[in-house]
Each structure stands twice: as C-alpha cells, then as structure tokens.
Amino acid sequence: MVLVVISEITGGVGPWGALRPLIATGLAIIPFFFLGQHFNRQHSKAFDWFALQIPLLFCLLWPLIWLWSIFDAYQTAMLSVTKTYSV
C-alpha cells in the first residue's frame, strides 16, 4: 500500500525521478559555473557555455545565457527521467 502511495505522489518515476529536475534546476541557479549541465553529465556543453560567458559579460547578454542554462538543465533532466522510466 505504501509503495502505491509513493508511486502516485511521484508520478510513477520514483523519488529520484521526481527530484532530479529540481536538483538540476537548483544547481543551475548558481551563476557562472553551469552546474546543472554538469549534473546532467553534459560536461562539454557546460565548458562551452563557461567559455562563452566571458565575452558576453562585457555586452550585457550574460543573463540570457544564464537563464537559458537554467531552463536547459531542467529540460534535460526531465527528458532523461522520461527516457529512463518510459515503457
């Protein structure tokens, strides 16, 4: 009975599947390091964005790439959860 309740609360993806996007988003909110991408094992994307942010700091476009990295980390985590738990 407890397992059924947990399954219903977490949407059938388990506790880790439910928390993974939230953790990735929380890490992505930390500026300058792109930790959400590292958490999702997209290290090359994180390194590329880290290098790209240096020139963008001078032209005030840095907040755009930072906000996009938060969205991308959340979306990637959601897609990896759906791939893992799809039937």
JOGIWO-V296426 format. One line per field, one symbol per residue. ss: DSSP state (a for helix, b for strand, c for the rest). phi: phi as a letter, one per 40 degrees, with the letter a starting at -180 (. if undefined). burial: 1 if it has 9 or more other C-alpha atoms within 8 Angstrom, else 0. A space follows every 50 residues. Layout:
BEGIN
ss=???
phi=???
burial=???
END
This chain:
BEGIN
ss=caaaaaaaaccccaaaaaaaaaaaaaaaccccccaaaaacccaaaaaaaa aaaaaaaacccaaaaaaaaaaaaaaaaaaaaaaaacc
phi=.cccccccccggbgcccccdcccccccccccgbfccccccgbcccccccc ccccccccbgcddcccccccccccccccccccccbcc
burial=00000110010011001101111111111100011111110100010011 0010011000110011001111111111001000000
END
